[in-house]
Amino acid sequence: MPPPLRLGLFYGAIFIGTGASSPYLPVWFAHHGLSGARIGLILSLPMMARAFTAPLLAVWADSFRLRRTALIVMAAAVTALYSAMALPLGFAGWAVVWFAASSMYSTLSPLADVITLKRAARDGFNFGGVRAIGSAAFIVGNLAVGWLITRGTPELVLVWMVAAVALTGLGARLLLPPDPVHDEGHMAGLAERMAGVGELLRDPVFLTAVLSAGLIQSAHAFYYAFSTLAWKQQGVPESLTGLLWATGVAVEIVFMWLLEPWRRRMGARRLLVLGGAAAIVRWTAYACSPPLWLVFPLQGLHALSYAATFLASLELAQRLSAPRNASAAQAINSSLSGGFISGLATIASGWLFDRYGAQGYLLMSAMSAAGLVGAVRLYGVKRLD
């Protein structure tokens, strides 16, 4: 099997589970009697803590000889934790178990990115095309579990999640290459690995890059949490909501799969600027409650506001780190875009939606504008020329 396909299938194993847990785990919690407030708290806690848990897990991951070992161990641990959620643990117990499971599961993808980016640079294949397999698997998981729970029970959500993460652990062993963490078999001690994290946190260029990308990525928080409700308020038929979401993911896949030559010509800094500008246009337009005929082309901007920003952030984190702290760099990058900033933006989005409806998107426009300013500041940095 060609290495790009093997890596793509591993991403598929990760995201076919995320496609179930992201939209439908709240349904499972509600089925077990938890209120909306308690569900929101359980889901937000690991997101808010990712700024700390992700770098720590990355430092731990670099203690092994092979990069894939940590992914195998974490997938096995998450399989056990997901299985434990079937027990009648109650709110506090589920909160603790989900915190541990989500913290590890969300770190699998950035650690896989380290392996794939290095292989893509060495072997010359399209990273975006490999990563797009994961996006396609997300759609499969989303549609399949949605179909299952309409014909069965919400308990099937947890069954799917356990099976998917068990498959991920198996895939980590059978699909990921045995790439060493450090060249020539060098095993870094804890002090050396922590020093590598410190170097990143003291690097103003690295922090500017990941914070800028994190702001633009986290500006999707209102869209992820409340776009369906906002469209319903605007009279968009619920039957079209899924199609609108699918349109955004479809253009993301096309961008990653087909536009690799263009992406390389543009470079990471220009992609980040394009992503920020597209996000400002997209969220400002949504705040104005556009007609349905305009919403579909606006969904096409997901290719830039999300996919271009995501790929730019990965490349920038890779170029601004060294092999000794590459895992930590991607973990910090991921923790900002899908963790702490996103968690704060999600909390703010709930308050804004209750009071202002779709006009809450304007905060997302402001966040994107701040990210765009940071992206522009990266021009002139010689390390990125």
N, C-alpha and C positions, 0 to 999 in steps of 0.2 A: 504494500500500500504506500503511495507517495507520502512523504512527510507532511506536506501541507494538508492533505486529506485527513491524516491521523490527528493533527493538531486541531483541525476544524471539527472533527467528530468529538474531540474532548470538550471544546467550547459548547458543542451541541448538547452534550451530557449535562453541563452546568446549567445552561439556559433553558433547557426543556423543564427543569425543575423550577427555575425562577419564573417561568411563564405560568406556573401553577400557583406558587406561593405569593407572588406580588399582588395579583388581583383577588385571589380566592382564600387566602389564609384568614382574612377578616370574616369571611363567611363561616369558616370552620369555628373560629372563636365565638361568633354570635350564636352558632348552633349549640355551643356548650354554655350559653347563658351569660356571656360577658357583655357589658354595656359598651356603647361606642367610645366613651371616654377611656375605659380600661383597655379596650383594643388599641386605641391610638397611643396610649402610654406604652404598652408592650412593644408596639412596632417602632416607636420613635426612640426608645432608650438605646438600642444598639447603634442606630444611625447617629445619635448625638455623641456616642462614645467612640466612634470609628477613628476620630482624629488621634486617639491614644491607642486603641486596641490594634488597629491595622499596622502601624509601625512596629509595635511590640511583637506582633505575630511575624512580621517580615524579618525582624532581627532573629527571632527563634528559628525561622525557616532556613536562614543562612548558616545555622549551626550544623546542618547535615552536609554530607559529602556530595550528594546529588540533589538537584533542584526539585525533582519530582517527589522525593521522599516526603517532604513536608505536606505536599498536596494529598498523598496517599493517607497519611496519618490524620489530617484534618477531615478528609472525606469520611473516613471510618468513624471518627468521633462524632461528626454531624449525623451520620446514619444512626448511631446509638441515641443521640439526643432527640432527633426527630421521632424515633420509636418510643422514647420515654414520654413524649407529649401525649401519647394515647392513654396514659395513666390519668386518673382523676386528681390532678395536682392542684387545681384551683388557680386563681389569679396569680398569687405570689409564686407558686411553683412553676407555672407556665412562663411567667416573666423571666425567671432565672434561666430556665432551660432555653427559651428562645433567644435571650441575650447571648448566651454562649454559642448556640448553634448559628445564629445569624452573623455574629462577629467572625466566626471561622469561614462560613460559607461565602460571605462577601469578599473575603481575602483570596479565595481560590482564583478568581479571574485575573486580578492584577499580578499574581505570581505566575500564572500561565502566560500573561503578556510578556513577562521578562524572557521566558524561554522562546516564545514565538517571534518576538522582535529580533532577538539575536540570530535565530535561525533564518528569518526572512532577509536580514542584512547579509548573512553569510552565503545563503543559497540563492538569493535573488528572486524569491517568490513574493506574491502580493499578500501582505499582512491583512489588508482590508478584506480581501476575499475569504481568507481563513476565518476572520472574526465575523463575517457576515453569516457564516453557517450557524453561529450561535444566535444571531438575531432571528434567522429563519426558524430555529428550534424553539425560540421563545414564542413565536406565533403558534407553532404546533402545540406546545404545552398549553397555551392560553385557550385555544379553540377546543382542544380535546377535553380538558378538564371542565370547561364551561358546558360542553355537551354532556359530559358524564354526570355532573351534579344536577342538571335539569331533569335527568332521567333516573337518578339514584339518590344518594345521600351525600351531604357535605363531608362525611368521613372519608370519601374517596380522595379528597384534597390531600390529606395527610398520607394516605397510601401511596399516591403518586409521588409526593415529595420524598418519602423514604426510598422508593424504588429508584428515583432519579439520582439521588445523592449516592446510593450504593453503586449505581452504574458509573457515576463520576469517579468514585474510588477505584473501581476496576479499570476504568479508562486511564486514570493517572498511571497505573502500573503497566498497562499494555500498549497505550498509545503515545505517551510522552517519551521523548528520547532521554537517555541517561546522561544528560548534560551535567558537568560538575558545577558546583556553586562557585568555586574558585579555581583559577587556572593552576595547572601542575599539582593538583591535589592538596593545595594549601588549605588548612583548616583554621579559620579565624576564631580567636577567642572572643568572649563576650565583650571585653573592654574595646577590642578593635572594631567589633560590629556596632557597638553603641557610638564609638567615635565617628563611624561613617554616617550614622544618622545625624549626629551633631554637626558634621560638615554641611549636610543638606540644609539644616535649620538655620545655619549661619550664612548661607549663600543667598544674597538678596535677589540675584537673577533667578535662581530656582524658585524662590518663594513668590516672586512676581509672576512667573510663568504658571505655577500650579494654582495660585490664588485667582489669577485672571480666568483661567480655564474653569476653575471651580465655581466662580460666580456665574459664568455663562451657562454652565451645565446645571447648576442648582436653580437657575431661573426657570427651569422646566417644572418646578415644584407645584406651582398653581395649576399648570396643565395636567400633570399626572393626577393630582388629588381632586380637582374640581371642574375639569373641562366637560365631563359628562353631564354634571349638574348644571353648569352654565349653559351648555347647548340646549338642555331640556327647558330651561327658563326662557330661552330665545325661540322656542318652538321647533327645534330640530327634532325630527322623529327619532325615537330610541333605536329603531331598526337601522338608522344610518350611523349611529355612534360608533359601532364596531367597525364599520367601513371607513370612517374617518381615521380611527386609530390605526387600522391596517394600512391605510394610505401612507401615514407617517413612517411606519416601520418598513413598508415596501420601498420607499424612496431612500431610506437609510441603507437597505440592503443593496440597492442598485448603485448607490454612491460608493459603498465599500468594495463592491465586486467589480465594477466596470470602469471606474474613474481613477484607478491607481496611477497611470502615467500622468494625468493632469495633476493629481495630488502631489506627486513628486516634483513636478515643475513649479508648483505654487510654493512649496515649502511650508514648514510648520507655522511660522509667524504669520504669513499671509492667510493661511487657513484659519488661524485663531481670530484674526481680524474679521474675516468674512463671516465666521460663525457668530461673533458678537454683533456685527451689523445686521445679519439676518434675524437674530433673536430680537433685537430692538424693533425691527419692522413687524415681525410676527406677533409679538406680545402686545405692541401698541395697537395693531389692527384688531386683535381679539378683544381688547378692552373697549373697542368701539362697536362690538356686537355686529360683525359684518354679516351680510346675507349668505345663505348657504352656498350659492354658486361661487363665492369668493373664498369660502373656508377650505375647499379642496385644494386650490393652488397654494393657499397659505400653509396647508399641511405639507406641501412639497418643500417648504423651507426647513423642515426637520432634517433634511440632508445636510444643511449647513449648520443650523443652530445646535444640533446634536452630533451628527456623524463627523462633520469636519472638525468641530471643537474637540470631540473625543480623540480622534486620530492625531490631531495636533498636540494635545496634551500628552499622549503617550510618547510621541517622538521627542518633544521638548524634555520630558522627564528622563528619557533615555540619554539624550545628548548632554544633559547637564549633570549626569551622575557617572560614577565609575563602577566597574564590576563589583567592587566590595560593598557598594550600597545601592546597587540597581534595584534589588527587591524592595528596599525601604523607599526608594524614590517613587516607584509605581504604587506602593501601598499608600504613601502620603498623598499622592496625586488622586488616587481613587477615594481616599477617605474624605477629601475636601469636596470633590464633585458629587459624591453620593452619600456623604455622611453628615458632618457637623453643619456645614452651610446649608445643605439641603434640608436637614432636620429643622433648623431655625426658619427657613423659608416656608416649610410645610406648616409649621405652627402659625406663622404670620398669615399664611394663605387662608387658613380656616377663619381667622378673625376678620380678614378683609372680605372674604366671600359672604359671610353672614351680614356684613354692613353695606358692602358696595357691589356685590355680585361680580359680574365680569370685569368691572373696572379694577378689581384687584390685580389684574394682569399688569397694571402700570408699575407695580413694585417690581415685577419681573423685568420690565423694560429698564428700570433704573439699575437693577443688578447687572443686566447685560451691558449697559452703558459703562458701569464701573469696570467690568471685565474688559471691555473694548479699550478703555484708557490704558489699562495695564498691558494689554497686548501690543498697543502702539509703542509703549515704552521699551519693548524688547528689541525694536529696531535700533541698530547701532551697537548691539552687543556683539563683540568680535567672536566670542565663543560659539555663536550661532551662525556665523557667516559661512 
